[in-house]
């Protein structure tokens, strides 16, 4: 992998910087963290601005409505938007970072034409209906059932930790379509409209006070067969594609954000006298090395995905495993640098600190990632 930037890539960076400098001052104030309808409107308006400027779906293939940009251009985009303080995907997270890419990789021409353009234009928001109350981290233990009835499925069950369900138009939903099959082989991936009769959403309030997660109850919800991605009972394979995007590339922008936070901590430590503590300096230095290595691993994973047809590989689990713990360590260090009083007074730091605790669970627990690395990369036998 060539880590140097070519002249045309630097030209792309310069054009992007100029556009960001022009449009960011025109944005309205960001809504409160607890105002998800307001945040949806804010996030989708930003997505529309990206679309109109030719930056939406930058790394998506052209036949999926994207720009067909190189992996390096994609990474430059993430670097520059983060450094400029531009909005992140926010409420569009699921659609833009893993449901949409999964549809692009696995969907029919009709499905791609129906769902991808509204995602890219910021017109429709997706949520993720994978986890269930009784399944925990064992995704294959899901019980939500879908019974075939003519040209549709009748779906009943419950989902939990459903990201952005309260403002979503669609749900990427895993259901059991063959209860007699081995548990990994009787699952299907459906696109369910969230306004369908029988869908009940109950927001869950997190420690940080936000409600981006929800419980979703499904009472004989009808979903057309045409909304199934892939073959019936082939949903586990399709789900692995979704999870590879979620683990392999969805957190890319957050690495840049963490490096920015780390730089701010170092400056604060110099200003408040904590920089004289050699142990703290070593701690921040090690974190700097960690995030620099994670950024290089990100470049490698994105390049490998491009060579492999756009779908990230098992290297995403290596990244997810280390990133989850490095993020927690970063906010532990923040508490040491800022002190308890500063953290008490800064609600944004508190929210980020609490959020960091979830990363060893979200998108597959660290234990799951360790199993994937052991089996698929190191070739170790499966545990019993």
C-alpha positions in Angstrom: 0.0 0.0 0.0 1.4 3.4 -1.0 0.8 5.8 1.9 2.0 8.9 0.0 -0.6 11.3 -1.5 -0.6 11.8 -5.3 -1.0 15.3 -6.7 -4.5 14.6 -7.8 -5.4 13.5 -4.3 -3.9 16.7 -2.8 -6.0 18.6 -5.3 -9.1 16.7 -4.1 -8.1 17.7 -0.5 -7.8 21.4 -1.4 -11.2 21.5 -3.2 -12.8 19.8 -0.2 -11.2 22.2 2.3 -12.4 25.1 0.2 -16.0 23.8 0.1 -16.1 23.1 3.8 -14.8 26.6 4.6 -17.6 28.0 2.5 -20.5 25.9 3.8 -19.9 25.2 7.4 -20.4 28.8 8.6 -23.9 28.6 7.0 -25.1 25.7 9.2 -27.6 26.3 11.9 -26.9 25.5 15.5 -26.8 21.8 16.3 -29.9 20.5 18.2 -29.7 19.2 21.7 -28.4 15.6 22.1 -31.9 14.6 23.4 -33.8 16.1 20.5 -33.7 13.2 18.0 -36.4 14.6 15.6 -34.3 17.8 15.5 -31.1 15.9 15.0 -32.6 13.9 12.2 -33.6 17.1 10.4 -30.1 18.5 11.0 -28.2 15.4 9.9 -30.3 14.8 6.8 -30.0 18.4 5.7 -26.2 18.0 5.9 -26.4 14.8 4.0 -28.4 16.6 1.3 -25.7 19.3 1.1 -23.1 16.6 0.6 -25.2 15.0 -2.1 -25.7 18.3 -4.0 -21.9 19.0 -3.8 -21.0 15.5 -5.1 -19.6 14.2 -1.8 -22.4 11.8 -0.8 -21.5 8.1 -1.0 -18.0 9.1 -2.0 -16.6 5.6 -1.8 -19.7 3.8 -3.0 -19.5 2.3 -6.5 -21.0 4.4 -9.2 -23.6 1.8 -10.1 -24.9 2.2 -6.6 -25.2 5.9 -6.9 -21.9 6.7 -5.3 -18.9 8.6 -6.6 -16.6 5.7 -7.1 -13.8 7.5 -5.2 -10.5 5.8 -4.4 -9.9 4.5 -0.8 -7.4 7.4 -0.4 -9.9 10.0 -1.4 -12.4 8.5 1.0 -9.9 8.7 3.9 -9.0 12.3 2.9 -12.7 13.2 3.1 -12.9 11.7 6.6 -9.8 13.5 7.7 -10.8 16.9 6.4 -14.5 16.8 7.5 -13.4 15.8 11.0 -10.7 18.4 11.2 -13.1 21.1 10.0 -15.7 20.1 12.6 -18.3 19.1 10.0 -21.3 17.1 11.1 -20.9 13.3 11.2 -23.5 10.9 9.7 -25.6 11.1 13.0 -29.1 9.7 12.5 -28.0 8.4 9.0 -25.4 6.1 10.5 -27.1 2.8 9.8 -28.2 3.6 6.3 -25.0 5.3 5.1 -22.4 3.0 6.8 -23.8 -0.5 6.7 -27.4 -1.0 5.5 -26.8 1.0 2.3 -23.4 -0.7 1.6 -25.0 -4.1 2.2 -27.9 -3.3 -0.3 -25.3 -2.1 -2.8 -23.4 -5.4 -2.4 -26.3 -7.9 -2.1 -29.4 -6.2 -3.5 -31.2 -6.7 -6.8 -31.2 -3.8 -9.3 -34.8 -2.9 -8.2 -33.8 -2.9 -4.5 -30.7 -0.8 -5.1 -32.8 1.7 -7.2 -35.5 1.9 -4.5 -33.4 2.3 -1.4 -30.0 3.7 -2.2 -30.8 7.1 -3.7 -33.0 8.2 -0.7 -30.2 7.2 1.7 -27.7 9.2 -0.2 -30.0 12.2 -0.5 -30.8 12.2 3.2 -34.5 11.5 2.5 -34.8 8.2 4.4 -33.2 7.1 7.7 -32.6 3.4 8.6 -32.3 1.6 12.0 -30.9 -1.8 12.8 -33.1 -4.6 14.1 -30.6 -7.3 15.0 -30.2 -7.7 18.8 -33.0 -9.3 20.8 -33.8 -9.3 24.6 -33.2 -13.0 25.0 -30.2 -13.5 22.6 -27.6 -11.2 24.1 -24.4 -11.3 22.0 -25.4 -14.6 20.5 -27.0 -13.1 17.3 -27.8 -16.5 15.9 -30.1 -17.2 18.8 -32.6 -14.7 17.6 -36.3 -15.7 17.9 -38.2 -13.1 15.9 -40.1 -15.2 13.4 -41.3 -14.5 9.9 -44.0 -16.8 8.5 -44.4 -16.9 4.7 -47.9 -15.9 3.6 -48.3 -15.5 -0.1 -46.1 -12.7 -1.4 -45.3 -11.5 2.1 -44.0 -12.5 5.6 -45.9 -12.1 8.8 -43.3 -11.0 11.4 -43.7 -11.3 15.2 -41.1 -10.8 17.9 -39.0 -8.1 19.7 -35.8 -6.3 19.1 -33.6 -4.2 21.4 -30.8 -1.7 21.1 -32.4 -0.7 17.8 -30.3 2.3 16.7 -32.3 5.4 15.8 -35.6 3.5 15.6 -37.6 6.4 16.9 -36.7 8.5 13.8 -36.2 5.8 11.2 -38.2 5.1 8.0 -36.8 1.6 7.5 -35.3 -1.2 9.5 -32.7 -3.7 8.5 -34.3 -6.7 10.2 -33.1 -10.2 11.0 -35.9 -12.8 11.3 -36.1 -16.6 11.6 -37.8 -18.0 8.5 -37.1 -21.7 9.1 -37.3 -22.7 12.8 -36.3 -26.3 11.9 -33.1 -25.4 10.2 -29.7 -25.1 12.0 -29.8 -21.8 13.7 -27.3 -20.1 11.4 -29.2 -21.3 8.3 -32.8 -20.4 9.1 -32.4 -16.6 9.1 -33.4 -14.0 6.5 -32.5 -10.3 6.1 -35.6 -8.0 5.5 -36.1 -4.3 4.9 -39.1 -3.4 7.1 -41.0 -0.1 6.8 -41.2 1.4 10.3 -44.7 2.8 9.7 -46.1 -0.6 9.0 -49.1 -1.7 11.2 -48.0 -3.7 14.2 -44.6 -1.9 14.8 -44.3 -0.3 18.3 -41.2 1.7 19.2 -40.3 2.4 22.9 -37.1 4.6 23.2 -34.5 3.5 25.8 -32.7 6.3 27.7 -29.0 5.8 28.1 -26.8 6.8 31.0 -25.9 9.9 28.9 -29.6 10.9 28.7 -29.9 10.2 25.0 -32.5 7.9 23.3 -30.7 6.7 20.2 -31.6 3.1 21.1 -35.1 1.6 21.4 -37.1 -1.5 22.0 -39.1 -2.5 18.9 -42.1 -4.8 19.2 -43.5 -6.5 16.1 -47.0 -7.8 16.2 -47.9 -9.7 13.0 -46.2 -7.1 10.8 -46.5 -7.8 7.1 -43.3 -7.3 5.0 -43.3 -8.1 1.3 -41.1 -10.9 0.1 -39.6 -8.4 -2.4 -38.0 -6.7 0.7 -35.8 -9.7 1.4 -32.1 -9.2 0.7 -30.6 -12.4 -0.7 -32.3 -15.8 -0.7 -34.7 -17.0 2.0 -32.7 -18.5 4.9 -29.5 -17.0 3.6 -29.7 -14.1 6.0 -26.7 -15.1 8.1 -24.4 -14.7 5.2 -25.9 -11.4 4.3 -25.6 -10.3 7.9 -21.9 -11.1 7.9 -21.6 -8.6 5.0 -23.5 -6.0 7.1 -21.3 -6.6 10.1 -18.1 -6.5 8.1 -19.1 -2.9 7.0 -20.1 -2.0 10.6 -16.8 -3.3 12.0 -14.5 -2.6 9.1 -15.3 0.9 7.9 -18.1 2.4 9.9 -15.8 3.7 12.7 -13.2 5.2 10.4 -14.2 8.8 11.0 -14.1 8.2 14.7 -10.4 7.4 14.7 -9.7 10.9 13.3 -12.0 12.3 16.0 -10.1 10.5 18.7 -6.7 11.8 17.4 -8.2 15.3 17.6 -9.3 14.7 21.2 -5.9 13.4 22.1 -4.2 16.5 20.7 -6.6 18.6 22.8 -5.8 16.7 25.9 -2.0 17.1 25.4 -2.5 20.9 25.0 -4.7 21.0 28.1 -2.1 19.0 30.1 0.6 21.6 29.1 -1.6 24.4 30.1 -2.7 23.1 33.5 0.6 21.8 34.7 -0.1 18.1 34.3 2.5 17.7 31.5 5.2 17.6 34.2 3.9 14.1 35.2 6.1 11.7 33.3 3.7 8.8 33.7 0.9 10.8 32.1 3.1 11.9 29.2 3.9 8.2 28.6 0.3 7.3 28.7 -0.7 10.0 26.2 2.3 9.0 24.0 1.3 5.4 24.0 -2.3 6.4 23.0 -0.9 8.6 20.2 1.0 5.5 18.9 -2.2 3.4 19.2 -4.3 5.8 17.2 -1.6 6.3 14.6 -1.4 2.5 14.2 -5.2 2.3 14.0 -5.3 4.9 11.3 -2.7 2.9 9.3 -4.8 -0.3 9.9 -7.8 1.7 8.7 -6.0 2.6 5.5 -5.1 -1.0 5.0 -8.6 -2.3 5.7 -10.2 0.2 3.3 -7.7 -0.6 0.6 -8.2 -4.4 1.1 -12.0 -3.9 0.9 -11.6 -2.0 -2.4 -9.5 -4.9 -3.8 -12.0 -7.4 -2.5 -15.0 -5.9 -4.3 -15.9 -3.3 -1.6 -16.7 -5.6 1.3 -14.3 -5.4 4.3 -12.7 -8.6 5.5 -11.8 -10.1 8.9 -9.3 -7.3 9.4 -12.2 -5.2 10.5 -12.4 -7.3 13.7 -8.7 -6.6 14.5 -9.5 -2.9 14.1 -12.7 -3.0 16.1 -11.1 -5.0 19.0 -8.3 -2.6 19.5 -10.2 0.6 18.8 -12.9 -0.2 21.3 -10.4 -0.5 24.1 -8.2 2.4 22.9 -11.3 4.7 23.0 -12.0 3.7 26.6 -8.4 4.3 27.5 -8.5 7.7 25.8 -11.4 8.9 28.0 -9.8 7.4 31.1 -6.8 9.6 30.3 -9.2 12.6 29.8 -10.5 12.2 33.3 -6.9 12.3 34.6 -6.0 15.3 32.6 -9.1 17.4 33.2 -9.9 16.2 36.7 -13.2 15.4 38.2 -14.3 19.0 38.5 -13.8 19.8 34.8 -15.7 16.6 33.9 -18.5 17.5 36.1 -18.8 20.9 34.4 -18.5 19.7 30.8 -21.5 17.7 29.6 -20.0 16.8 26.3 -17.0 15.1 27.9 -19.4 13.2 30.2 -21.4 12.0 27.3 -18.3 10.9 25.4 -16.9 9.2 28.4 -20.1 7.2 29.0 -20.4 6.5 25.3 -16.9 5.0 25.2 -18.0 2.3 27.6 -20.4 0.9 25.0 -17.8 0.3 22.3 -16.6 -3.0 23.7 -20.3 -4.2 23.2 -21.6 -2.4 20.1 -21.1 -4.0 16.7 -20.1 -7.3 18.4 -18.5 -7.6 21.8 -14.8 -7.8 22.2 -15.1 -11.5 23.0 -16.8 -12.0 19.7 -14.1 -10.1 17.9 -11.4 -12.2 19.6 -13.1 -15.4 18.4 -13.2 -14.0 14.8 -9.5 -13.1 14.9 -8.6 -16.5 16.4 -10.6 -18.5 13.9 -10.5 -16.6 10.7 -7.1 -14.9 10.8 -5.0 -17.1 13.1 -6.7 -20.4 12.0 -7.3 -21.7 15.5 -9.9 -24.3 16.0 -13.4 -23.2 17.1 -14.1 -23.2 20.8 -16.6 -25.7 22.2 
